[in-house]
Amino acid sequence: MPESVHGIVSDFILLKGNTMEMRNIDEKTVSSFGLQWSTYNQNRLPGDEKTAQRFEEYFAIFPWDTLPDRAVGADIGCGSGRWAVRVAPRVGTLHCIDASESAILVARQNLAGQRNCIFHHASVDVIPLPPSSLDFCYSLGVLHHIPDTMAGIKACVALLKPGAPFLVYLYYALDQRPWWYRGIWKGTDVVRRGIARLPFWSKRALTEVIAATVYWPVARLCAVVERLGGSPDNLPLSWYRDKSLYIMRTNAFDRFATPLEQRFSRAQIDAMMRKAGLEDIRFSENLPFWCAVGRRPALPQPA
């Protein structure tokens, strides 16, 4: 794991007979996400252009046109199913996998109309699918919340058929940001570490306040800057300038209530993806940072 990772790393230990196995999971973080998706279950999100735009921001670099007919894939860390609800209609079968049983229950409800979704309550290190069985796989905003992100990427890649793509979104380490921007982040991270230790209702109340008094006004200021012809891209929270308050509330809880968070530079993500066996790696040049896609190498063609 890269040395410049931010966050507190803890492992869940399983005892099997006389052996000790380190699991790639943080139970407090899994519990936090279960509460998050039970509270902000995403069923209030409108099916409008803004929701479609948000999906495209993450999937803009995904090679849809290279997938086979009736493709079989997996959403690793599906949460509420907010991505799966738009992926499922495009593919043959979608395995929705999450370490939180509460999240799986929410995903089942949100995806009730999708008959091609199969749900698995499992963590990334014990995914109940055969190796080399998937035509695609994606994991968005998940693998930076486990102790060993590198191992998580490897576990996802192992599920892919030769030539199949893997899309990942990992929190960026504020590379390419100025010193004052990184300074603001360091201050908010101190706040996060404090809030994450609180009981659920305290965390929810505080993050609701943060969404209403920080996210909303700053994001709207960024929108004003854009309307006046300026570029708000280098301002904090500019990504939220066209997002709803509901998304801000959800993401404020995600950002400040989650016990384990890690961040990676573009170079670190590229290195991890290559070490996991991916090639043809591409990064999105637009927010949110960093979204990247790579492919498992195809089998050599016979001479």
N, C-alpha and C positions, 0 to 999 in steps of 0.2 A: 504494500500500500504506500502511496507517495508520502513523503515526510511532511509536506506542507499542508496536510489535511487538517481541517478545523473540526472540532467537535469532540465529544467524549465517547470513547469506544468501549463497549462492554459486550461480552459474549454470554450466551446462554449455554450452560453446561448440561449435557445429558449423560447419565450413567447407564452403561450397558454391560451387565455382568461386572467384570473387574476392569473394564476399559472406560476411559473418559473421552468423550467426543465433544469437540468444540463446535457449536452450531453457529451458522452465520445469520444470526437474528438478535435483535435487541427487543426484549419483551415489553419494556416500558414504551418504546416507540410504536410497536405493533398495537398495544392497547390504546395509545393516544390516537392513532389513525382510525381505529375502530370507533372510538367516540366521535372523532371528527366526521366520519362519513355517516354515522347514525344521526348526527345533528345537522350537518349540511349535506343532505343526501342528494343534492343536485336535481331532484325532480321538479324544482321550481325554475330551472333554467329554461328560457324560451327557445323554441326551435327556429330561431330567426337567423338573419344574415350574420349578426355579431357572434352567435354561437358557432356557426359554420366557419367564420373567420378565425376564431380562437383555435378550432381544430386544425385549420390549415397552417397556422403559425407553427404548430408542432410537427405536422406531417408534410410540410412543403417539400422536403427533400426525400420523402419516401418514394421508392420506385414502384408505384402501383402497376405501371404498364408491364413490368417484368414478371408479375406473379402469374402462376398457371391458373387455369380455370378451376373453380371450386377449391381454391387454395386453403390449406389448413395452417392456422397460426396460433399464436399465444400472446395474451396481454399479461405481462408479469407485473404483479402489483396492481391489479385492476381497480382497486378501491371501490368507488361507487358505480363504476362502469361508464364513466363520463366519456371516455375515448371509445370504448367497445361499442357503444350505442351507434356510433358512426362508422366504425370499422366493420362490424358484423354484416351489414347489408351488402358489403362489397366482396365478401369472401364465402367460401364453402362452410368452414367450421372454425370457430374461434374459442380457444380454451381460455377461460378467465380465471386467473390464479391470484390468490392473496393470502397472506399469513394471518389476517384477521378474520375470524368467523363472522363478526359483526359486519365487516365490509362486504363479505360474500353475500350476506342476507340482503343488504341494500342493493348490491349489483343485481341479484336475482330479480328484485322488484323492478328496478329501472330497465332491465333487459327482458322483461316478461314477454314482450312481443317478438323477441328474436329467438326462433326455434333452433338456430344453429349454434347457440352458445352452450358450452359445457363448463361447469363450475368446479373448481378445486380449492379446498381449504388447505394451502400448503405454502411453505416458505421457499425461497429461491434455491436453497441447497438441497431440497428434497422434492423437486417437482416430479409428479407422477406421470411423466411422459417418456417414451423411449428416446434414446439418443438418435440424432439425425432423422427426426420424423416430421419436422415442420418446414413449411414453405416460407415462413416469415415469423418474426418475433419482434416485439417492442416492449420497452420498459421506460416509462416517462415519470420522472420525479420520484423514483423509488430507490434506486441502488445507492444513492448518497445517504440513505437512512439505514443502511446495514453496516455492520462492523467492517467487513472486508469487501469493498466495492469491486476490486479486481476479481475476486473469486466469484462474485455475483455475475459479472459480465461473462466469465468463462462458462458458468453454469447455463446461461442463456444461449451462448454460441454453440454449446454441445448439443442443443436440441435441434439445431438447424440442419437441413439437408445441404449438400454441397451446392454452392451458388446462391443460397438463400440469404436475404437481407435481414439485418438487425438494426432497429432504430432505438436510440437511447437519448434521454434528456437527463443531464446532471447539472446541479448547481455550479455556476462558474465561480472561480476564485477572484473575481473582480479584476482579472487581467484586462488590460487596455483601459482601465478606469484611472482617473487622477487620484492624487494622494488624499484630497479632501473627501472624495467619494468613499474611498476605503476607510477613512476615519469615521465617517458616519456609520458605515456597516459595523465597524468594531464596537461602536457604542450600542447599536441595536442588538448585537450578539450578546453583550453583557446582559441586556434586558431579557433576551430570549432564555438564557441560562437560568435566570431567576424565575421567570414565568413558568418554564417547563417543569419546575419542581412543585408547583402548586396543585391543589385538588382541581378536578375537572371544572367545576362551576366557577371557580376563581379564574382559571385560565380562559374560560369562555367569556366571562364578563370583561376581563382586561383586553382580550383581543378584539372584542366588539368595539370597545372604546377606541382602540388603536385604528381599526378600520374606518370608523366614523370621523375621527379627529386628525388622523395623519394620512392614511391612504387616500380617502376621498378628496380632501382639499388639495393635497399635493398633486394628485392625478388630474384634477380639474384645472389646476394651474398649468400643468403640462399641456392640456388640451387648448387652453387659451393661447399659450405660446405658439402652438402649431397653427391655430386659426389666424394669428397675426403674421404668419409667414416665417416664423422661426423654427428651429429644429430642437425638439425637446428630448432627443434620444440620449443625451448625456446627463439628463436630470434624473434623480432618484424617482422611482415609481412611474416613470414615463410609460411603461408597458400598460399600465392600468388606465390610461387616459380615455380609452373608449370602452372600458369594461364596466360592468354593473357593480353596484354596492354589494350584491350577494357574492360575486366572485371575490371582491376585496375581503369580505368577512371570512369566507372560506380560506383564502390564502393567508390572511393574517393569523388565523388559528394554526394553519399549517406551518407558517414561518416561526411563530413565537411559542407555540405550545409543544413542539416536537423535541423530545430529549436529545436525540442523536442526529446531528447534521454534519455533513462533510462537504467540502468544496474543492473543485479541481480546475486547474488551468486547461486551456485548449490543448497544450502540448502534453499534459498528463493524461488527458482523456484519449488522445490519439495513441499514446504509448500503451495504455492499458488495452485498447481495442486491438492493436497489432499483436500484443503479447497473448491476447485471447484467441488469436488465429484469424482475425478479420483482415480483409484487404479492400481496396477501392473505397477508402474512408473519405467521406465528405462531411463538412460542417455547414450548418446554416449560418449565414452572415447576418441574420436578423434576430431580434429578440423573439423568444427567451433564449438566453445563453446557458449552456451549450447543448444544442441538438445536433446529433451526429448519426450517420448511417454508414454501415460497412457490410461487406458480404463474406460469408464463409467461402473459402476457395473452391472453385468447381473442380470436379474430378478431371484429370488429364484425358484428352481424347485419344482413342486408340490410333496407332499409326496406320 
